[in-house]
């Protein structure tokens, strides 16, 4: 299911959920999408309230963090749905004072820090680079992180992958593709999923031919 926003496209599996992020319309968008999915798959009905809360929160958090796109996984495996989300944000590569920052992957990697877990269950972070097909080299972090809740001082321990993708023709911003899930026991599986979705990211300059991206299975 390729979706194009603001010059970029990204593809998520057909079973994922996508909806409007705007505060005036997102709750109704979630309601309509959820009603359609329950109609297609009545087994989801018993999880309707849990799904609605997760989807509304994912949309709200994505908007408040500055994202322009969110895709959510919420699939019924066992007692409760497995949930995850992927957001895309266009991040300014400037300091608050307006100084231009280097947006190339090597410079971004140099500014990111690894973190070793002191003991089992503690947060950790790896820093690397990855080659995005048809797009090029990008900086990436992945690990188990304590993520601040938007609008709150609390943190939530989260499986997190962030990929910083330089945009051709732009020196003052990068695309940040972030995949997250609170299901810590399946971290390795989610890293594979987030990598597969991120690999479909494509960007084009305004006026260029329509974008295409590879399917995600």
C-alpha positions as CSV (number, residue, x, y, z in Angstrom):
1,X,0.0,0.0,0.0
2,X,2.2,2.9,-1.2
3,X,1.3,6.3,0.2
4,X,2.7,9.6,-1.0
5,X,3.1,12.7,1.2
6,X,4.9,15.9,0.7
7,X,7.3,14.6,-2.0
8,X,8.0,11.2,-0.4
9,X,6.3,7.8,-0.6
10,X,6.5,4.9,1.8
11,X,4.9,1.5,1.7
12,X,3.4,-0.6,4.5
13,X,1.8,-4.0,4.5
14,X,-1.9,-4.0,3.4
15,X,-2.9,-5.2,6.9
16,X,-1.6,-2.0,8.5
17,X,-3.7,1.1,9.4
18,X,-3.2,4.5,7.9
19,X,-5.3,7.6,8.6
20,X,-5.3,11.4,8.8
21,X,-3.2,13.1,11.4
22,X,-4.9,16.4,11.6
23,X,-6.5,17.0,15.0
24,X,-9.8,18.1,13.5
25,X,-10.3,14.9,11.5
26,X,-8.1,12.1,12.9
27,X,-10.6,10.7,15.5
28,X,-13.3,10.4,12.8
29,X,-10.7,8.9,10.4
30,X,-9.8,6.3,13.0
31,X,-13.5,5.5,13.7
32,X,-14.3,5.0,10.1
33,X,-11.2,2.8,9.4
34,X,-11.8,0.7,12.5
35,X,-15.5,0.2,11.6
36,X,-14.5,-1.0,8.2
37,X,-11.9,-3.4,9.5
38,X,-14.3,-4.9,12.1
39,X,-16.9,-5.4,9.3
40,X,-14.2,-7.2,7.2
41,X,-12.9,-9.2,10.2
42,X,-15.5,-9.6,13.0
43,X,-12.9,-11.3,15.2
44,X,-11.5,-7.8,15.8
45,X,-14.7,-6.7,17.5
46,X,-13.7,-7.8,21.0
47,X,-10.6,-5.7,20.7
48,X,-12.3,-2.6,19.3
49,X,-11.8,-0.4,22.4
50,X,-8.1,-1.4,22.7
51,X,-7.5,-0.8,19.0
52,X,-9.3,2.6,19.1
53,X,-7.2,3.8,22.0
54,X,-3.9,2.7,20.4
55,X,-4.7,4.2,17.0
56,X,-5.9,7.5,18.5
57,X,-2.9,7.8,20.7
58,X,-0.5,6.8,17.8
59,X,-2.1,9.5,15.6
60,X,-1.9,12.1,18.4
61,X,1.7,11.3,19.4
62,X,2.8,11.4,15.7
63,X,1.2,14.8,15.1
64,X,2.6,16.3,18.4
65,X,6.1,15.0,17.5
66,X,5.9,16.8,14.1
67,X,5.3,13.7,11.9
68,X,3.6,14.1,8.6
69,X,2.7,10.4,8.2
70,X,1.9,7.5,10.5
71,X,1.3,3.8,9.6
72,X,0.2,1.4,12.4
73,X,0.4,-2.3,12.9
74,X,-2.4,-3.7,15.1
75,X,-2.9,-7.4,14.4
76,X,-4.8,-10.0,16.4
77,X,-2.4,-12.7,17.7
78,X,-3.6,-14.2,20.9
79,X,-5.2,-12.3,23.9
80,X,-4.3,-8.8,22.7
81,X,-3.3,-7.2,19.4
82,X,0.4,-6.7,18.6
83,X,1.0,-3.1,18.0
84,X,3.7,-0.9,16.4
85,X,3.9,2.2,14.3
86,X,6.1,3.9,11.7
87,X,6.2,7.7,11.3
88,X,7.9,10.0,8.8
89,X,9.0,13.5,9.9
90,X,10.8,16.1,7.8
91,X,13.4,17.3,10.2
92,X,15.2,20.7,9.9
93,X,19.0,20.3,9.8
94,X,19.7,23.6,11.5
95,X,20.4,24.7,15.1
96,X,17.8,26.9,16.9
97,X,20.1,29.8,16.0
98,X,19.7,29.0,12.3
99,X,23.2,27.5,11.7
100,X,23.2,24.9,9.0
101,X,24.1,21.4,10.1
102,X,25.7,18.7,8.0
103,X,23.0,16.3,6.7
104,X,25.3,13.7,5.2
105,X,25.1,10.2,6.9
106,X,28.7,10.2,8.1
107,X,28.2,13.5,9.9
108,X,24.9,12.4,11.4
109,X,26.4,9.1,12.6
110,X,29.3,11.1,14.2
111,X,26.7,13.1,16.2
112,X,24.8,10.0,17.5
113,X,25.8,8.0,20.5
114,X,25.7,4.3,21.1
115,X,24.6,2.9,24.5
116,X,25.4,-0.3,26.2
117,X,23.0,-2.0,28.5
118,X,24.4,-2.2,32.0
119,X,22.4,-5.3,32.7
120,X,19.7,-7.5,31.1
121,X,16.5,-5.4,30.4
122,X,18.3,-2.0,30.4
123,X,18.0,0.3,27.4
124,X,20.6,0.0,24.7
125,X,21.3,1.7,21.3
126,X,23.3,0.8,18.2
127,X,24.4,3.3,15.6
128,X,25.1,2.4,12.0
129,X,24.4,3.2,8.3
130,X,22.1,1.6,5.9
131,X,21.7,1.7,2.1
132,X,18.1,2.7,1.0
133,X,17.4,1.4,-2.5
134,X,17.2,4.2,-5.1
135,X,17.8,6.7,-2.3
136,X,21.3,6.0,-1.0
137,X,23.1,5.9,2.3
138,X,21.3,6.9,5.5
139,X,22.3,7.0,9.2
140,X,20.4,4.7,11.6
141,X,20.0,4.0,15.3
142,X,18.1,1.0,16.7
143,X,17.7,-0.5,20.2
144,X,15.5,-0.5,23.3
145,X,15.0,3.2,24.4
146,X,13.1,5.0,27.1
147,X,11.0,7.4,24.9
148,X,9.5,10.5,26.4
149,X,5.7,10.7,26.0
150,X,4.7,13.8,24.0
151,X,3.3,16.4,26.3
152,X,4.3,14.5,29.4
153,X,7.5,14.0,31.5
154,X,7.0,10.2,31.7
155,X,8.9,7.7,29.5
156,X,7.9,4.4,27.9
157,X,10.4,1.7,27.2
158,X,10.2,1.0,23.5
159,X,11.6,-0.9,20.6
160,X,12.9,1.9,18.4
161,X,14.5,2.3,15.0
162,X,15.3,5.7,13.6
163,X,16.7,6.2,10.1
164,X,17.9,9.7,9.0
165,X,17.6,9.9,5.2
166,X,19.2,12.8,3.3
167,X,16.8,14.4,0.8
168,X,18.2,15.0,-2.7
169,X,18.3,18.7,-3.5
170,X,18.0,19.7,0.2
171,X,20.8,20.8,2.5
172,X,18.6,22.0,5.4
173,X,16.4,18.9,6.2
174,X,16.3,15.2,6.3
175,X,13.5,12.6,6.5
176,X,13.4,10.8,9.8
177,X,11.6,7.4,9.5
178,X,11.0,6.1,13.0
179,X,9.6,2.6,13.8
180,X,8.5,1.9,17.4
181,X,6.7,-0.8,19.4
182,X,6.1,-1.4,23.1
183,X,6.3,-5.2,22.6
184,X,9.9,-5.6,23.9
185,X,10.0,-9.4,23.6
186,X,9.7,-9.2,19.8
187,X,12.4,-6.6,19.3
188,X,14.3,-8.5,16.7
189,X,11.2,-9.2,14.6
190,X,10.2,-5.6,14.8
191,X,13.6,-4.4,13.7
192,X,13.2,-6.6,10.6
193,X,9.7,-5.1,10.0
194,X,10.9,-1.5,10.4
195,X,13.9,-2.1,8.2
196,X,11.6,-3.5,5.4
197,X,9.2,-0.6,5.6
198,X,12.0,2.0,5.7
199,X,13.6,0.4,2.6
200,X,10.5,1.4,0.6
201,X,11.1,5.2,1.3
202,X,11.4,7.2,-1.9
203,X,11.7,11.0,-2.5
204,X,11.2,13.1,-5.6
205,X,11.6,16.8,-6.3
206,X,8.4,18.7,-7.0
207,X,7.3,18.2,-10.6
208,X,9.2,15.0,-11.1
209,X,7.5,11.7,-12.2
210,X,5.3,9.9,-9.8
211,X,7.0,7.8,-7.2
212,X,7.1,4.0,-7.0
213,X,8.2,1.8,-4.2
214,X,8.7,-1.9,-3.6
215,X,6.0,-3.9,-1.8
216,X,6.3,-5.0,1.8
217,X,5.3,-8.6,2.5
